[in-house]
Amino acid sequence: MIGRVLWHCYELSRNQWLKPVELRKLQEKRLRAIIRHAYEKVQLYHSKLNSVGLKPDDIRTIEDLKKIPFVTKQEVRNGIPSQSIAKGYDLEDCVRASTSGTSGGPMPIFYDKRFLDHSMANWYFRKIMAMGLNPLDKRVSIEYSTPELSTVNRERTTMNRGSKPKSRGRIALGPVVSLLRYLRKRIYITDNAEEVLAEIVKFQPKLIDGNTSYLRVIAETIIDKGVREVHPKAIRGDGEVLDEPTRKFLETVFECDVFDEYSTWDFGHGAWECVRRQGYHIDADLLIMESIRDGEPAAPGERGEIVVTGLLNYAMPLIRYKVGDVGIFGEDMCSCGRGLPLLKSVEGRMIDCFRLPNGRIVTPKVIMTAIQGCPGVSRYQAVQEGTNKVTIELMRRKNDPEVSIEELIARCHEILGDDVEIEVFMGDRKNLKAKFRPVISKLTVSGEIRWTKPRVGA
């Protein structure tokens, strides 16, 4: 068990330095294998390929992927278990994760144990080392709630209350998880950021993980309380778009580098920043990531919808899976020397993009950068009420510095155009959720199964 994970640590460390041509050979070898497996064992993909007259032998290269129709989250979720889970896999032997549900509601994800071994090696070793940290450095993860049970059958867990389900880490790492327990601490988000900060001060981590907006709340609390006992080597944001004004603010307060990561539980991996921070290194040995615009591959530097094909999760393959996010691919390689291709920028959710009267689309990251760059702005939410109207609520505290409404509106007009009406009003942080979407378009949110609102009852 631990031997497999250590082997994967070595393997993943080696793969990241492969030349692009060598990495491509590895991808295509794994692609052919997962396509054949999915066609033979997963009804969803058997039907998808048959619908366009394809057989596994027709998919040999990365370019051949475009022959396969896209798969949506709703299709996968509706197909669990009979259509989306591979035949021969007992869900009780799989490891369950779950998407956060920020968009479209939560969806259970099932990993086979081999894929989990790769994942743990990536999470605990490769990505940590890439930030200039040691895998044995103490780490705090700020999370929303208690983790999803790793046993996949809740009914079984209910019947066997005497047996405690194992965590994902214990399944993959075995006895080593006992050591990690002293090196990693989970802190669950509460309404009182001072309580979370007190836990951080007590544990003294070298790495602090958390969603970007809550890391900002912690940083504001450090300023308010004059706390000087927090000295991490690095901060890493995930789960939300990281705009540059927020990155600079966090770096100033925590006095260390701030890294960003793009990944979801859907496919377990994604892309991450190394110490050079010249883009996001795509986990190309574990997945194939495409950027699609109007049904065709987006050009480098052009915004497109991210589509992912996982290469190693045989229990629940995801092939040409539309993640629902917008990204920009780069064509340059990172100066660090890794052969992994770069995702230049993560722009936010497709459904949160603002669609303007002239047909132009503005991504959440562009909007967030404009608003967050206005002095005095902390927490806020921008809502597109209609094609030509946007409201911005500034969620303020008593001691927050004043915000120039004129400057804020001017900044927004620069990116949205003068024909869009912008209304700014002041609010507070009562009943504010820890995780919420700072940019929402009502033009698309009506199609959502669940809309994450900023306030209870809003």
C-alpha positions in Angstrom: 0.0 0.0 0.0 2.5 2.6 1.1 5.0 1.1 -1.3 2.6 1.8 -4.2 2.2 5.4 -3.1 6.0 5.9 -2.8 6.4 4.5 -6.3 3.9 6.9 -7.6 5.7 9.8 -5.8 8.8 8.8 -7.8 6.8 8.3 -11.0 5.0 11.6 -10.8 8.2 13.4 -9.9 9.9 11.9 -13.0 7.0 12.5 -15.3 6.9 16.3 -14.7 10.4 16.6 -16.3 9.6 14.6 -19.4 10.0 16.4 -22.7 6.7 17.3 -24.3 7.0 14.6 -27.0 7.6 12.0 -24.3 4.7 13.2 -22.2 2.5 13.1 -25.2 3.4 9.4 -25.8 2.5 8.6 -22.2 -0.8 10.5 -22.5 -1.8 8.7 -25.7 -0.9 5.3 -24.4 -3.1 5.9 -21.3 -5.8 7.5 -23.5 -6.1 4.4 -25.7 -6.4 2.2 -22.7 -9.1 4.2 -20.9 -11.1 4.6 -24.1 -11.2 0.9 -24.7 -12.1 0.2 -21.0 -14.8 2.8 -21.1 -16.3 1.5 -24.3 -16.4 -2.1 -23.0 -17.3 -1.4 -19.4 -19.2 1.9 -19.1 -22.6 2.1 -20.8 -22.5 5.9 -21.0 -19.4 5.9 -23.2 -20.4 2.8 -25.2 -23.5 4.7 -26.2 -21.6 7.9 -26.8 -19.1 6.3 -29.2 -21.8 4.3 -31.0 -23.9 7.4 -31.5 -21.2 8.7 -33.9 -20.1 5.4 -35.3 -16.9 5.2 -33.3 -15.0 2.2 -32.0 -12.0 2.3 -29.5 -9.5 1.7 -32.4 -10.7 5.0 -33.9 -9.2 6.9 -31.0 -5.4 6.7 -31.2 -4.2 10.3 -30.6 -5.1 13.4 -28.7 -6.4 14.9 -31.9 -8.8 12.0 -32.2 -10.5 13.0 -29.0 -12.5 15.7 -30.8 -14.5 12.9 -32.6 -16.1 11.9 -29.3 -19.2 13.9 -28.2 -18.9 16.0 -25.0 -20.2 14.6 -21.7 -22.0 16.9 -19.1 -22.1 16.7 -15.4 -25.9 16.0 -15.5 -25.4 13.1 -17.9 -22.8 11.5 -15.6 -24.8 12.2 -12.4 -28.0 10.8 -13.9 -26.2 7.7 -15.0 -24.9 6.7 -11.5 -24.5 3.8 -11.0 -25.8 1.7 -13.9 -24.6 4.0 -16.8 -21.6 5.8 -15.4 -19.8 3.2 -13.2 -17.7 0.6 -14.9 -19.0 -3.0 -14.9 -17.1 -5.2 -12.4 -16.4 -2.4 -9.9 -18.1 -2.8 -6.5 -18.9 0.6 -5.2 -18.2 -0.6 -1.7 -14.6 -1.2 -2.8 -14.3 2.3 -4.3 -13.5 5.6 -2.5 -16.2 8.2 -2.6 -15.6 11.9 -3.0 -18.1 14.6 -3.9 -18.2 17.8 -5.9 -18.9 20.9 -3.8 -22.2 21.7 -5.5 -21.4 25.3 -6.1 -22.6 24.8 -9.6 -25.4 22.4 -10.4 -25.6 20.7 -7.1 -23.2 18.1 -5.6 -22.3 14.9 -7.5 -20.8 11.8 -6.0 -17.5 10.8 -7.5 -16.0 7.3 -7.2 -12.3 6.6 -7.4 -10.7 3.2 -7.7 -7.9 2.6 -5.3 -5.1 2.7 -7.9 -6.3 6.1 -8.9 -6.4 7.2 -5.3 -2.8 6.1 -4.8 -1.8 8.4 -7.7 -3.9 11.2 -6.3 -2.3 11.0 -2.9 1.2 11.0 -4.4 0.2 14.1 -6.3 -1.5 15.9 -3.5 1.1 15.1 -0.8 4.3 15.1 -2.8 4.5 16.6 -6.3 2.4 19.7 -5.8 3.9 20.4 -2.4 7.5 20.1 -3.7 6.6 22.4 -6.6 5.9 25.2 -4.2 9.3 24.8 -2.6 8.0 23.1 0.5 8.9 19.8 2.1 6.2 17.1 2.2 6.8 16.9 6.0 6.1 20.6 6.5 3.1 21.3 8.8 0.0 22.2 6.9 -3.4 23.6 7.7 -6.4 23.1 5.4 -9.4 25.4 6.0 -12.5 23.5 4.9 -16.2 24.2 4.7 -17.5 21.2 6.7 -16.7 17.7 7.8 -15.5 15.6 4.9 -17.8 13.4 2.9 -17.7 9.8 4.1 -15.2 7.8 2.1 -17.3 4.6 2.3 -19.6 4.9 -0.6 -22.6 3.2 0.7 -24.3 5.3 3.4 -26.9 2.7 4.1 -24.2 0.2 4.8 -22.5 2.7 7.2 -25.8 3.2 8.9 -26.3 -0.5 9.5 -22.8 -1.0 10.7 -22.5 1.8 13.2 -19.8 0.0 15.1 -17.4 0.2 12.2 -15.7 3.6 11.6 -15.2 4.5 7.9 -11.6 5.0 6.9 -10.5 8.4 5.4 -9.2 8.7 1.9 -5.7 9.2 3.2 -5.8 6.1 5.5 -6.9 4.0 2.6 -4.0 5.1 0.4 -1.3 5.7 2.9 -2.0 3.1 5.5 0.0 3.6 8.7 1.8 6.7 7.4 -1.4 8.6 7.9 -0.7 8.4 11.7 2.4 10.5 11.1 0.5 12.9 8.8 -2.1 13.4 11.5 0.5 15.4 13.4 1.7 17.3 10.3 -1.7 18.2 8.8 -4.6 19.9 10.5 -8.1 20.5 9.2 -9.9 23.5 10.5 -13.6 23.9 9.6 -14.9 27.3 8.7 -17.0 29.0 11.4 -18.8 32.3 11.5 -16.0 33.6 13.9 -12.8 34.0 11.9 -11.0 34.7 15.2 -11.5 31.1 16.2 -10.0 29.8 13.0 -7.1 32.2 13.3 -6.4 31.1 16.9 -6.2 27.5 15.7 -3.7 28.5 13.0 -1.5 30.4 15.6 -1.6 27.4 17.8 -0.6 24.9 15.1 2.0 27.1 13.4 1.8 25.6 9.9 4.2 26.2 7.0 1.4 25.9 4.4 -2.1 27.3 4.7 -4.7 26.0 2.3 -8.2 27.4 1.8 -10.7 29.0 -0.5 -9.5 32.4 -1.6 -12.3 34.6 -0.1 -12.0 33.0 3.3 -8.2 33.4 3.3 -8.9 37.1 2.7 -11.2 37.1 5.8 -8.4 35.6 7.9 -5.9 38.2 6.6 -8.3 41.0 7.5 -8.6 39.5 11.0 -4.8 39.4 11.3 -4.8 43.1 10.6 -7.7 44.0 12.9 -6.3 42.1 15.8 -2.6 42.9 15.2 -1.6 39.2 15.2 2.1 38.7 14.6 2.4 34.9 15.3 1.5 33.6 11.9 4.6 32.8 9.7 3.8 30.4 6.9 6.2 29.6 4.1 3.3 29.7 1.6 -0.4 30.3 1.1 -2.4 28.3 -1.4 -5.9 29.2 -2.6 -8.3 26.8 -4.2 -12.0 26.5 -5.0 -12.4 30.0 -6.2 -10.8 32.4 -8.8 -7.7 34.2 -7.4 -7.5 37.8 -8.8 -4.2 39.6 -8.6 -5.3 42.3 -6.2 -6.3 39.6 -3.7 -3.0 37.7 -4.3 -1.0 40.9 -3.5 -3.1 41.6 -0.4 -2.6 38.1 0.9 1.2 38.2 0.2 1.5 41.5 2.1 -0.4 40.3 5.2 1.1 36.8 5.4 4.6 37.9 4.1 5.0 34.9 1.9 4.3 33.7 -1.6 0.7 33.0 -2.5 0.0 30.1 -4.9 -3.2 29.1 -6.8 -4.4 25.7 -7.8 -7.1 24.6 -10.2 -8.7 21.2 -9.5 -12.0 19.7 -8.7 -13.1 16.4 -7.1 -14.7 15.5 -10.5 -11.3 14.5 -11.9 -9.1 14.7 -8.8 -6.4 16.7 -10.4 -6.0 19.8 -12.7 -3.3 22.4 -12.7 -1.0 24.1 -10.2 1.6 26.8 -9.8 5.3 26.1 -9.1 7.7 28.6 -7.5 8.1 30.5 -10.8 4.3 31.2 -11.0 4.3 31.7 -14.7 1.1 29.7 -15.2 -0.6 26.5 -14.0 1.2 23.3 -14.7 -1.4 20.8 -16.1 -1.3 17.3 -14.7 -0.9 16.0 -18.2 0.3 12.6 -17.1 -3.0 12.1 -15.3 -5.5 13.8 -17.6 -5.9 15.6 -20.9 -7.2 19.1 -20.7 -8.8 20.9 -23.7 -10.0 24.4 -24.2 -13.1 24.6 -26.4 -14.6 27.7 -28.1 -17.7 27.3 -30.3 -17.2 23.6 -30.4 -13.6 23.8 -31.7 -10.2 24.0 -29.9 -9.5 27.5 -28.7 -6.3 29.1 -29.9 -3.5 29.8 -27.3 -4.3 33.0 -25.5 -8.0 32.7 -26.3 -10.6 32.0 -23.7 -12.4 28.7 -23.9 -14.4 26.2 -21.9 -12.3 23.6 -20.1 -13.0 20.0 -21.0 -11.2 17.2 -19.3 -10.5 13.5 -20.0 -9.2 11.5 -17.0 -6.6 8.9 -17.8 -6.4 6.7 -14.7 -9.8 6.5 -12.9 -11.2 3.2 -14.2 -14.1 3.0 -11.7 -15.8 6.1 -13.0 -14.1 7.4 -16.2 -14.7 11.0 -17.3 -14.1 11.5 -21.0 -14.5 14.8 -22.7 -16.2 16.0 -19.5 -17.4 19.6 -19.6 -16.2 21.1 -16.3 -18.1 24.3 -16.8 -15.0 26.6 -16.2 -13.3 29.1 -18.5 -9.6 29.1 -19.0 -6.8 30.4 -21.2 -4.1 28.1 -22.4 -0.6 29.4 -23.0 1.9 28.2 -25.6 5.1 29.1 -23.7 6.7 26.6 -21.3 7.6 27.5 -17.7 11.2 28.6 -17.1 11.4 25.9 -14.3 12.0 23.3 -17.0 9.0 21.1 -16.4 7.6 19.6 -19.5 4.0 19.9 -18.3 2.0 22.3 -20.5 0.7 25.5 -18.9 -2.8 26.8 -18.3 -2.3 30.5 -18.5 -5.3 31.7 -16.5 -8.4 30.3 -14.8 -11.3 32.8 -15.5 -14.2 31.3 -13.5 -17.5 29.5 -14.2 -19.1 29.7 -17.6 -22.5 30.4 -16.0 -21.1 33.3 -14.1 -19.9 35.2 -17.2 -21.6 38.5 -17.9 -23.1 38.6 -21.4 -23.4 42.2 -22.6 -25.9 43.8 -25.0 -23.3 43.8 -27.8 -22.8 40.0 -27.4 -19.4 40.3 -25.7 -18.7 38.0 -22.8 -16.8 39.1 -19.7 -15.4 36.4 -17.4 -15.7 36.5 -13.6 -11.9 37.0 -13.2 -12.0 40.2 -15.3 -14.9 41.5 -13.2 -13.3 40.5 -9.9 -10.0 42.1 -10.8 -11.7 45.4 -11.6 -13.8 45.5 -8.4 -11.2 44.1 -6.0 -8.7 46.6 -7.4 -10.7 49.5 -6.1 -9.2 50.7 -2.8 -11.3 49.8 0.3 -13.2 46.9 -1.3 -13.3 43.7 0.7 -16.2 41.3 0.3 -18.8 42.0 -2.3 -21.1 40.4 -4.8 -21.7 41.6 -8.4 -25.0 40.4 -9.9 -26.0 40.8 -13.5 -29.7 41.6 -13.2 -30.2 41.9 -17.0 -28.1 42.4 -20.1 -27.7 46.1 -19.4 -27.9 46.3 -15.5 -25.4 45.1 -12.8 -25.8 45.6 -9.1 -22.8 45.5 -6.7 -23.3 44.9 -3.0 -20.3 46.0 -0.8 -20.5 43.8 2.3 -18.8 46.1 4.8 -17.7 46.0 8.4 -17.7 49.0 10.7 -14.0 49.7 10.4 -13.6 49.2 6.7 -12.0 52.1 4.8 -14.3 54.2 2.6 -14.8 53.1 -1.0 -15.0 55.7 -3.8 -18.3 54.7 -5.5 -17.4 56.9 -8.5 -14.1 55.1 -9.0 -15.7 51.7 -8.6 -18.4 52.5 -11.2 -15.8 53.9 -13.5 -13.7 50.7 -13.2 -16.7 48.6 -14.0 -17.7 50.8 -17.0 -14.2 50.2 -18.4 -14.8 46.5 -18.7 -18.5 46.4 -19.2 -19.1 49.5 -21.3 -21.0 52.7 -20.7 -24.3 51.3 -21.8 -24.5 49.0 -18.8 -26.2 50.6 -15.7 -24.2 49.9 -12.5 -25.9 50.3 -9.1 -23.8 50.1 -6.0 -25.2 49.7 -2.5 -23.9 49.0 1.0 -24.6 45.9 2.9 -23.2 44.0 5.9 -21.9 40.6 6.6 -24.8 39.2 8.6 -25.6 35.6 7.7 -22.8 35.7 5.1 -21.8 32.2 3.9 -18.1 31.3 4.0 -18.2 30.1 0.4 -20.3 32.1 -2.1 -19.9 33.3 -5.7 -18.8 36.9 -5.8 -20.0 37.2 -9.5 -23.4 35.8 -10.6 -25.4 36.3 -13.7 -29.1 36.0 -13.3 -29.3 35.4 -17.1 -27.9 31.9 -16.6 -28.5 31.0 -13.0 -32.2 30.2 -13.6 -31.0 27.0 -15.2 -29.1 25.9 -12.2 -30.3 23.1 -10.0 -29.0 25.0 -7.0 -27.8 28.6 -6.8 -25.3 29.3 -4.0 -26.6 32.6 -2.6 -24.5 34.9 -0.5 -27.0 35.1 2.3 -29.3 32.8 4.1 -32.8 33.5 2.8 -31.6 35.9 0.2 
